[in-house]
């Protein structure tokens, strides 16, 4: 662990940027059709329960990284294996988000540019940022968070001014009852993007006031959940369910529809700027967690040394992870969910908490004896 501290407000900003990240790109929860916004809200509420589990583990071991307390809870051998699995997951997830960035850039502006080049340019900036440490990442977040929200508010006002919104596209609400959107929430939005923020268990030990951790995590998730809900409401009300589902990047299609007073149009570049900011922070935080986790597990004194070799691995993985964008999306929505998301987000943390609780209770009881 580097000797650095971040404030609760910086943690809040990083979490919001992380959770918005690549989630703004895709047609989130569109399998719930016009009830997609309900699936997002329900997934957000479900993630609160799991965040309380992650937070409780943090309160038991406030100065330790998860790599360290996994070994304390499960023993050296099992703890090391599990810690290594989480590091591999952080690298895999970073490569997936980097692939999202490359695909967006090629679709939007640079169709003749190789995917490797587009991804490599962002990865170089991320490696440079990682080498500067968590405090620089947090300060960068404060600056770019304001810029991103200015773009978002401006875009929202322009969409309303264009008269594009048709609320009939959101009707009928609950057409097929409760089951479809609850199913989508529990199988999709709970994991992407909300409980992906399990990566922040790697950042919590750097918080300068541990008492603010719980409120900060819940508030950040609440804000990003509301933002994603509003985004999907706008996408569906502008494009309709069918077009939103067919579009690779529905928010881009929505922004491209803006036309105010016959001269204010082609505002795609603002969408691109916001997306690049969100994706940059998501990849940076995942990659930072993988770097400090690896340094901690293998007792490497200078984590910044690992930035280049691990960065090259993430870069090559992002290109080879799938042969095309459709395969990439299918892998994320269906395969990764069962193999990685459900075990790593919803099964293992409660088990760790239960064992840690028993250990603490046993230790407390032996003291009294």
N, C-alpha and C positions, 0 to 999 in steps of 0.2 A: 504493500500500500504506500502510495506517495503521501507526503505530509502536506495535505491541502484541506481546505474547508470551503463549503459552499453554503449559502443561506437558504432558508425555506422558500423564499420567492424564486430563487434561481432553480431549485428543484422543481417547483411548480411549473415554471416556464419550460424546462427541459422535458417534463412529462407531457405537457400539452403538445409541444412540437413533435415529440416522439409518436404520440398516439394519433395525431392527425397525419403525419408523415405520408406513407403510401396509401393510407385508407381513403384519402380524398380522391385518389386516382381512379379507383375501381368502382363498379356498380355494387356497392356494399349492400348485402342482404336482399338483393333484387329477387331472389327466389320467393320472398314473401310478397312480391308484386307491390301494389300500392300501400301495403302495410309494412314496407321495409323500415320506415322510421320507427315503428313500434318494436321491431326486432332489434334495432340498434339500441333503443332505450332500455329494453329488457336485458340485453347482453351487458350493457353498462351496469345495471343494478346487480346482476349476477356476479360481475367482476368485483364489486364491493366486498362481497363475502370472502373471496379468495385474497383480496388485498389485506383484509384483517388477519388472515392466516400468515401472509408474508410479513406483516408488521409485527405480529406476536413473536415470530422467530427472531426478528431484528431486536425486539426488546429483551429477549433472553441473552443475545450476544451482540450488544450494540457496537462494539469496537472490532468485530470480526467480519471478514468477508464470508459469503456463503461457502466458498471453497474450504475455509477453515472450520466453520461450525458443522459442516457435513461430516468432517472427520471426527469431530468431538462426539457427535450424535451416533454415528454408525460404526465408528472405529476406523482405524487408519486405512485398511485395505478397501472396504466397501465405500467409505467416504471419498477416497481418492478417485475411485472408478466413477462414482456418481458426479463428482465435481468435474471430471474430465468430459463426461457426457454433456453437462450444461455448457461447458466451454465450446464444445463442438457445435452445440445448438446455436449459440450466439454467433458463431462464425457462419454457420449455414444460413441463419436468418439475415445476417448482414449481406450475404451474397445474393439472397432473394430480393431484398429491397434495392440493392445496386442494379440488379437485372431490370427491375421495374423502372428505374431511372433511365437506363440505357434504351429500353424499348420506347419509353415516352419521348425521349430526345430524338430518336430515329423516326418515329411516327410523325412527330410534330414539325421538325425543322431540318433534320439532316438524314434524309433517307439513303444517301449514298455513302454515309460514313460507317465504317465497321463498328460493330457493337463493342468490341474489345477497346477501341480507341476512346469511345464515349465514356465507358466505365473507368478506364485507366485515368482519364483526366480528373474525374471526381475523386477517385481513390487516392491520387497523389495529394490532393488538398486535405483529405481526411487523415492520411498518415501524418502530414505536417501538423495538423491540429492535435492529433493524439499525442504526439511527441511533446507538445506544450503543456499537457496536463488538464485535469478536470476543471480547474479554476478558469482557464482560458476558454474552454468549451462553454462553461456556464455564462461567462461574460459575453461571449459571442451570441449566445441564446437570448440574453436580455436585449441586445441591440436589434437582432433580426426578428424577434417576436413582435416588436412594435411595428416594424415594416410590413410583416406578413399580415397583421391584423388591419393595418391601413388599407392594404390591397383588398382584403376580404370585405371590409365595410364598403369600400368604393364599388367593388363588383356587385355586391348585394343591392346597392342603391341604383346602379345602372340597369340591372336585370328588372327591377321594379319599374324604373322609368321607361324601359323598352316595351312594357306591356306584354311581356312574354308569358307571364304566369297565368295558368289556367287551372284553378282548383278542382275542376271537374275530373282532371286526370288522377286525383287522389281518392276519388269515390268509385265504388262504395267501400267505406271503411269496414274491416272485418267481414269481407264478402264470404269467406270460407270458414268463418269462426276463429277461435283462438289458436287452435292447434298448429296451423301452418307457420305463423310468425313466431310462436314460442319454440317450435322445432328449429327454425332458422337461427333464432337467438342462441339456443343451447348448442347448436352444432357449428355455427359460424362466428357471429359477432362477439360471443363471449371470449373466443380465442384471438380473433383478429378484429380490431387491434388491441382490445383492452388488456387481457391477461398477458399479452406479449410484454407488457410493462413489468413483468417479473424481473427483467434485466435491471430494474432500479434497486433491487436488493443488493446489487453490486455497488451502487452509488450511495445508499443510505449511510454507511459508516463515515462518509465525508461530511455529513450534515452537521452544522455547528450547533444546532439545538434539536436534540433527539426527540424532545416532547412534541415538536410540531410535525413530526413525520407523518402520523396517521391522517391528520386533517389535511395536510398538503397533498398527500396521495389521493385522497377521496375527492377533494375539490378539483384537482387537475383532471381526474378521470371524468368528473361530472361536467366540467366545462368542455372537454374534448368530445364527450358523448352528445352534448347539446349541439355543438358545432356540426358534428357529423350528421345528426338528425336533421338539422336545418338544411344542410347541403343536399341530402337525399330528397327532402321535401321539394326543394327548388328544382333538382334534376328531373324528378318525376312530373312535377307540375308544368315544367317547360317542355320536356321531350316526350312525356308519356311513358308508360311502363315498357312497352315493346321496344321503343328506340333506346331507352336507358339500358335495357338488358342486352341489346345487340351491340351497343357502343363499347369499344375498348376502354375509352376514357370519357365517361359521360359528362363530367364537369367541364372538360375541354369543349365538348359539343355545345354545352349550355352557354359557355362564355363566347363561343364563336357566333352564337345566335344574336348577341347584343348588337342593337343598332339604334342609336339615339340621334334624332334630328338629321338623318341622312349623311352625317359626317363622322360620328363617333362609332367606329366599328373596328374589326380585326384587333381585338384586345387580348388575343391569345398569349402575347408575351407576358402580360401580368399574371396569367394563370401559370405560365412556365416558371416565372420567378418564385411564386409562392410554393410551387411543387418542389423546385430545386432546394429551397430552404428547408422544407419539411423532411425531404428524403435525406438531405445532407446530415441533419441532426439524428435521424433514426439510424442511419448506417454508422455514424460516429459513435453513438452511445453503445450500440451492439458491439462494435469493434473494440471500443475502449474496455468494455466488460470482458471480452475475450482476451485482450492483451494483459490486463491486470490479473485476471483469473489464472492465466497461464504462468505469469511471473510468480504469483503467489504459490501455485501448486508445485512448481519445479524450482522454487527458491532462487529465482533470478532477481538480483538486487536492482537492476535498472530495467523497468518494464518498457521504456521507450526503445530499447534495442530490438524488441520483438516486433515493433510496428511494421518495418519493411518486409521481413519474411512472412509474417501472418497476413499482411496486406496483399502480398502477391498471391497467396493461397486463396483469399477471399475473391480477388479479381478473377483468377482463372476459374474458380468455382461458379462465379456469376455468369460466365460465358458458356460453361459446359453443363450447367444444371438442367437445361432443357433445350430441345432442338428448335422450338418456336414458342411464341408468347402464349398460345392456347394450352400447350403442354405444361408450360410454366404455371399458369393459373390453375389447371386441373391438379397438378402436384401439390400446390399450396392449399387448395380448398378441401381436397379429399385425402390424399396420401399422407401429407405431413400432419394433418389433424389427428389421425388415429395413431400414427407411429410416434409423434413428438409432442403435439400440443396437449392432448388429453393426459398422458402420463406425467409430463414435466410441469404442467400448470395446475392440474386439478387433483392428481392422485398422490404424487410424491411429497409436495409441501405439507398437506395435512398429516401424512404419516410421520414426516420429520418432526412436526410440531407435537404430535402425540408422544413420540419417543422422548423428545426433549422435555416435555411436561413431566413424564414419569421419572426421568433422570433428576430433574430439579426437585421434584417432590421427595424422591428417595434421599437425595442429598440433604434436603431440609429436615427430613425426619431423623436421619442419622446424627445431625448436629444436636437435635434436642435430646437424643439418647446420650 
